Amino acid sequence: MNKTVNINLAGIFFHIDEDAYLKLQRYLEAIKRSFTDSQGRSEIIADIEARISELFNERVHNDKQVIRVKEVDEVISIMGQPEDYLVDDEIFEDEPQPSYRSTSSTSKKLFRDTDNSYIGGVSSGLSHYFGIDAIWIRLAWILLIFGAGTGILLYILLWVLVPEAKTTAEKIMMTGDPVNISNIEKKIKDGFDTVTETVGDVAKNVSESVSNAAKNIDVKKSANSIKSSSRTFFDTIGDVIMFFFKVFAKFIGVLLIIIGAAALIGLIIGLFSLGVADIIHIPGLDFMEIANAGETPIWLVSLFTLFAVGIPFFFLFYLGLKILINNLKSIGNIAKFTLLGLWLISIISLVVVGVRQASEHAFEESFMVKTELPIMANDTLNIKMVSSDNFSPEHYGHNSFKLAHNENGDKVLYSSNIDITVESTTDSIARIGIKKRADGRDYDKAIERAKNINYSFELKNNTLLLDSYLTTNTENKFSDQEVDVVLYLPENTVAYFNNSTEKSLHYKTYDGNIVSRDDTNHYLKILYDEVECLDCPEEDFKVKVNTPKLKIDNNGIEINSEDGSLKIDETGIKAESVEIKLNINSDGVELIESE
């Protein structure tokens, strides 16, 4: 068991193993000794510690992770060994050399170079990144500003989005050089050398000629003053723009957090609610149970839905936090790829469930049973629909489905999807046909579900009592079950449809059906393919007849009905009925009596 030490490295706290801490301590002390006589020693050491802190931070995936000797060896390999900088070799004689190579990348990173900037350092940063002189970048900006007109907007966006190279490590990465001790030292010393050269040049100019020195100094001063003024002006504008962008970004971050959190809370509550559905009644769960023809567990569908919908909202929530909290730790690549995998699996699973559910309605089949009724011509038949105490009348909307318990206490599915059709017949006795329809994934399943529909009727004293509902076992699920009641009534029979039948009758008559909703509460005499209202007011008296088929085109006029036909074209007139045939053409008039 090893001890754990808490350290503060460049303002960042780390948990480090005691052995790793001792090795890191010796390494940093050796580096400090190697720069004892160097200019900018403190700046070099500070930048080295900042770079080591960055490398440790890349390898720590959570706040509780402990840095081990392995991580210290990796960082030392990247930064370089102290013996390379004239330190005592005895310090690291007992340390094994790591077998791996440096994993540092020499790829360039895009930063704004404010040390060589006139406005925001965008052009200088791009020149380092693409390896060309900054003057060409600035000329390109001028062309974009006065040409396409998009240069200003693009520059502002890059100014806002591209970070400034502040630390020595960032300035080295900007040029594409490895960030190690050697380059950090070189960068800082170059800065000091530049200052020394500038001072030396000024002193030399002063010794040569006071007037020339004054002139040169004035010119240089003027150039620096102009450059400094331009920087100050544009820096101020940049600060104002950055302020508004930051305020807007914070607002977006808060909005994303609220949306993401609300969606996640709603999804989680919905998931747990479904889990306790047997204890707490939630509206709509009954429908989900009977509509689940694919028989996929509801909790499983809910879980897939939670992942499919919740994971994108989680990342929205996380993005909002990243916007508000600058130093928010990453959740790590393992977590990201795990969530991505769960999301893809959930999406695919929901598609499979949807296809499976849709396949349960691929086929529609019907099953019909006809029964004779002791109703003759000239008899009067009353038709009435009856309900049940076990099934609530408020749920009797057409095509609605609910769950309830029948008289035996069994859980059943019930619906009011009942249609009534009336047809005339030349038979001497009435009949009733009960046609049951249902969907299924194949023909056999559809027929099976149709046959499992329960529907009954009863004839009492010339009154036909029809159930206003159908029932089926819950295992049949919702499969668009419906019942068509077809009444075949002999001609001259009188029918009376009670108000209770109105919702089950069709809105209007059509081929074959001779009774509509408007005919309820009236005595109707059944004729051939029509009815005659016996108790309607005179103004409402009507005889329904079939409308003949009429066709008018360039060839002429053609009328067809069940009683005959008429055709008028360029050849003449042809008429035909059950009794006679008439032809009128250029040859004259021909009348033929049918046998």
N, C-alpha and C positions, 0 to 999 in steps of 0.2 A: 504494500500500500504506500503510495507516494503522497507527499504533501502538495497542496495547491497554493500558489501565490497569486495575489491580485496586484497587477501593475497598471500604471498609467503611462502609456506611450503615445506621445504627441496628442494628448488630450483625449485619448480613447482607452477605456478600461478593458483589460483582458484577464482571463483566468489561465494561468500557465503552470505546468508541472514544475516541481522544484528543480529537477535535473535540467529541464529545458531552460528555466530561468537562470541558473548558474552559467550555462553555456552562452546564453544571450548576453548576460552581464559581462562575461570575459570578452566576448566579441565586441561589444560596444566600447569597453575600456581600451581594448587594443586599437580600435579605430581612433579614439580620442588621442592616444599617445602618438599615433602616426601623423596627426595633424597638429602637433604641439607648436611648431614654428610657422605654421601656415597662416597666410592672411585670410580673414573671414572664417576663422576656425569655428566660431559659434554658429554661424549661418550654415556651414557645411554639416556640422553635427546635427543641427535641428532638421535640415532637409533629409539627412540619412535616416533619422528616427521617424520622420513623417512617412518616408517611403516604406520602411520596415512595417510601420503601423498599417499602411494600405495593403501590403502583401499579407499580413496576418488577417486583416479584415476580410480579404477575399477567400480565405480558407476556413473561416469561422461561419457556420451556418445557423447558429442560434446562440443566445446569450449564455447558456450554460456549458457550451463546449469548451474543453480545456485544450490549450496549445501544448503539444508534446514535442519531444526532441526531433521527431520527423519533420514537423512544420518548421522548426528553427533551422534544421539542416537545409531545407528547401530554400528558405529566405537567404541564408548565407551563400548558397550556390548562386543565387540570382545576383546578390549585391557584390559578391567577390570576397576573397579571403584577405584578412588584414595584413598577412605577410607580403602581399603584393605592394604594400605601401610603407616599406622599410620599418616594420615592427619586429619585435623579438619573436623568433620562430618558436621559442620554448613554450609560449603560451598555449599553442594548439598542438603540441607534440603528442599528447595523449588522446587527441580527438581523431576518430576514424574519418577518412575521406569519403564523402558520399559517392555512391555508385551511379547516381543519376546526373544528367546534364541540366544545365539551366533551362528553365521553362519560360524565361522572359521573352517577350515578343518585341521585335524591332519594328513592328508595323506602326505607322504614324497614326496619331489621333488628332482630330480637328479641335483647335482651340483658337481664341482670339488673342493676338499678340499685341497687347497694349503698350509694350515697350517701344515699338516701332510704328505707332499708329498716328493718324491725323484725326480720326473720328472715333471709331469704336474698336479698331484692330481687326476688323473682319478681313480686309484685303491682305494684311500681313499674315494672318493665320492661314488663309487660303494659299498664299504663295509658298509657305512652308509645307503645306499638305500636298500640293501638286508639284512642288519642286521647280517653280518658275519665279521670275522676278516680280516683286509686288507692283511695279509700275504697269505691267501688262494687265494685272487684275484691276487696277484703278481705272485704266483706259476702258476696260470692258464695262465697268460700272457706268462710266460716262455715256458710252454708247447705248446701254440699256435704259438709262434715264431719259436721254433725248431721242432715242429710237422707239423702242417698244413701249416705254413709259412705265415699265414694271420694276425698274431698277431700285427705286426708293423703297417700295413695299418689300422686295426680296431682301434688300440690305437690312431693313428693320427686323424682318423675321430672323435672319441669321444673327443679328445683333442680340436678339432676345433669346434664341434657342441655343446658340453656341456658347459654351462656358469660356470664361477668361482663364488664360494660363497664369496662375498666381504663384504657385510654388515652383521651386527649381525642378522637381520631378516632372511636373506638367509641362514646363518649358522644354525639357529634354524629350519627353514623349511627343511634343509638337513637331520636333525635327526628325523623329523616327529613330533616335539613338537609344540603346539600352539604358535603362535607369539603374545604374550601379554607382558604387562609390567613386570610381574613376571619373565618370562623366559628371557627377554632381560636383566633385572638387573642381574639375576643369571649367564648368559653367560659372561657378562662383568666382574662381580666380580670373576668368576672362572679364568678368564684370569689374573686378578691382583693377586689372590691367588697363581696361578701357579708361577708367577714371584717371589712372596714373599718366597714361599717354596724353590725355586731354590737358591735364595740369602741366605736364612737361612742355607741350607745344605752346601753351600760353606763356610760360616762363621764357622760353626761347625767343618768342616773338617780342616780348618786352625788352630782353637784352639787346636785340638787334636794333630796334628803332622804337622810340616811344610813340612817335606819331603813327607809324605803321601799325604798331600794336594796338594803339587806341582805335585806329580805323578798323582793324580786323576784329577787335573785340566788340566794337559797335555794331559791325555787320553781323557778327555771330549772335550778339545779343538781340539784335532786331529780328533775326531769323528764329531764334529760340523763343523770343517774345511772341511772334506771330503764331508759331507752332503751339506754344503753350496756351495762347488765347483761343485758338481754334479748338484745342483739346478741351479747354474749360467750357466753352460754349456748347460743343456737341456732347460733352459728358453730362452737362446739365439737362439737355434735351433727352439724352438717353436715360438719365435717371428718372425723368418725368414719365417717359414712355414705359420704362420698366416698372414703375410704381403702379400705373394703371393696369398693365398686363398682370402683375402679381395679384392685384385686388380682384381682377376678373378671374384669374386662375383659382384663387382661394374660394370665390363664389361657386365656380364650377365644381371644385373639390367637395364643398359642403353639399351641393346638390346631388352629386354622385353618391356620397355617403348616405344621404337620406333615402334616395331611391333604392340603392342596394340593400340597406338595412331593412326597409319596409318590405321589400319583396322577399327577402330571406325569412323574416319573421312570419310573414303570411304563409309561405310555403311550409315552414316547419310546423306551425300551428295546424295547417290543413292535414299534414302527414300524421301527426299525433291524434288528430280528431278522427281520422279514418281508422286508426288503430283501436279506438275505444268506441267504435260505431255501435256496438251492441249495448253499450251502457248509456250513451248520450245520443239522442235522436238528432240527426242533422238533415235538414231538408235536401232532397236530391239524392241521398244515398240509396233509397229504395229503387229509384230509377237506374242508378249505376249497377245495382245488383241484378236487376232483371234484363238490363240492356247488354250485359257482359256475356254475349253469346259465345265468344271465344273461350270463356271460362278461365281467363288469366286472373290470378289473385289480385284483388283491388289494391292491397298494400304494396304489391310488387310494382304495379303500374304507377302508384303514387310515389314510390321510391325512385323509379326511373324518371318521373316527371320532376321530382325534386332536384336530381342531379342535372337533368337536361336544361332546366330553367334556372335553377339556383346557382350553378357554377358560373355562368356569365354574369349574373348579378353580384356574385361574390367578387369577381375580378373588377367590376365597376366600383364596388365598395372599397376594395384594396387600392384601386387607382386614385380614388378620392383621398384616401389616407396618405398616399405617396405625394399628392399635390400639397396637402396641408402640412405634412411632417417631412422635412427635408432629409433627415438622417434615419428614416424608417428602414429597418432591416428587411432584406428580401426574404421571402418565404422559402427560397431555395429551388433549384432546378428539379430536385426529386419531387417536391410537392407540386410544382407546376405541371410536370409531365404526368404525375399521378392523377391530378384533377382533369387534365386534358384527356387521358385514357378513359376515366369514368364518364366524362361527358360524351365521348364518341360511342362508348358502349351503350349508354342510356339512349342516345339518339337512334342508334341501330335497333335497339330493343323495342323502342316505341314504334318504329316503322314496322317491325315484324308483328307487333301486337295489332297495329292498325290494319295491316294486310290480313291477318288472321280474323279480325273482327269483320272486315268487309267480305271475306270469303263465306261467312255464315249467311249472307244475304245474296249469294250468287244465283241461286235457283228459286223460283216461285212456282209452287205446284198447288193444285186444288183437289178436293175430294168431295163428292156430292152424293147425297142419299135422298130419294124421292119417296113420299108417303101419300097415300090416297086419303082424302077428306070426304066424309059423307055429306057433301054439299052438292045439290043438283041445280039444274037450270030453274029459274024463278025463285030459288031460295035466297034468303038474306043472310049474309055473313058479316058479323062484326069483328073487326081486327083491333086488338089492344095490346100494348106492351106493358109488362109488369116488371117491377124492380125487386130487390131483395134487401132485408134488414142487415145482412152481413156485408154489403157493399155500399159505401156512402154515396148518396145521390150527387153530392157536390163534385165528385170525381168523374161524372158521366160525360165529360167532354168527348166529342167524337175523335177517335184515334188516340185517346189517352190510355195509359197503362198504369196500374197500381198493384201493390201487394196487399193482400188481406187474408183473413182466415174464413174458411167455409163453415157450414153447419157442423162438420165433424171436427173442427179445430185445426184442420190442415192448412198450411200456408200455400196460397195459390195466387196466380197472376190473373187479373181480370181487366176487361176492357169493354167499352161500349161501341166498338167498331162493328156495328150491325147495319146492313143495307137491305132495304125491302124493294123488290121488283115485282110488278104485276103484269101478267100476260094473259090474253084471251085464248081460249082453246075450244075446239069443236067437240071435245070429248063430253060425255054426259056427266062426269063426276069430276070434282075439283081435286087437285093435288098440291102438295107443298114440297119444295125442294130445298134442302139445307146444303149449301155449298161452303165448305171450309177451306180457307187459303192460309198458307204459311211459307216462310223462306227457309232455306237450308244451304249448307255448303255443297250438297249434291241432291240428285233427284230423290233418293231413298230417304235422306234426312228431312227434306221438305215435306214429303208425303207423310212421314211418321209424325212430324209436328202438326200437320193439318188434321190427321186422324185423332190426335190427342186433345183436340179442342172439344170442350164440353159446352153443349148448347141444347136447350130443350124448349118445347112448346106443348100446348094442351088445348083441346077443343071441348068446350063446355056449352051446351045449349046454343049451338050456332055462333058461339063467341070463341074466336081463336086468340088464345093468350100466348104471346111471344115474349121470351126473355129479352130484357133490354141490355143484356150483358153476355159476354162469353167468359169462360174460365179455362185455365190450363195449369198444369203443374209447373212449379218454378224451374225445374230442371230443363224445361223446354225453352226458357229464356224469352226475351222479346224478339220475335221473328216476324213482325208485321202480320200477326194473326188477325183474321177477319172472317166474318160470317155473312154470306149473301142468302137472304130468304127470298125464294122465288115462288110466287103464288100463281098457279095455273087455274083460272076461273072459267067455267063454261059460259057461253054466250047466254044473255038474258038473266044471269045471276046479278043480284043487287049486293054491293059491298059498301060497308060503312067503316071508314078509318078514323079511329079515335085520335084526339089531340096528342096522345102519348107516342104516336107513330110518326109525327111530323119530322123529327130530326133524322129518322132512319130512311124516310122516303127521299127520292131524288128531287133536285130543284125543278126539273122540267122533264117532260116526256121525251122519248127518243124511240128509235126503231126497236120494237119489242116491248118496251115499257109504256104503259098507258095511264099510269097514275102518278101525280106529282104532289108536292107539299101543299099546293093550293087546293087540293081536292079533299083535305081532311075535314071532318065534321059535316060531310054531305053524303047523301045516298046516291051511289053511282051505279047506273045500269051498264053492265058489261056488254059491249057490242063487238063486232069483228074489228080488232086492232084499234078500238076507240072506246070511250065511255060517254054516257049521257047523264048529266046531273039532273036528278029528279026533284030536288028541293031548292035549287038555286033560284034567286030572283030572276024575273024575266030579262032584265037588262044584263044579267050575268050568265044567262043560258048560253051554253056552248056545246057544239058537237065537234069533237076532235077527229080530224081525218089526216091521213097521210098526205103530205105534199108531194105532187108528182115531180119527177126529175126533169128539169128544163135545160136544154143546151142550145145556145145561139152562137154561131161562128160564121166564117166566110162560106161554109158549105150550105148554110141554111138554118132551119129551126127543127129541133127534134125534142118531142115530149114523150116520156115513158112513165107509165104507172102500172099497177097490178091489174087494172081493168082493161088496158089497151095502150096504143101508141099512135103518135102522129108525127109525120116527117114531111117537111116542105123544103124542096131544093130545086135546082135548075131543071130537073127532069119532070117535076110536077108535084102532086100531093098524094101521099100514101097514108091511109088511116086504117087501123085494125082494132077490133074489139072482140069480145067473146062471141058475139053474134054475127057480125058482118065484117067485110073487108071492102075498102073504097080506094080506087086508083083513079087519079085525074091527071092526064098528060096530053101530049100533042095528038095522040090517037083518039082521044075522047074520054068518056067517063065509063068506068067499069065498077059495078057493084056486085059483090059476091056474098051470099048468105052462108054462114058457117053451119055445118051439119051438127 
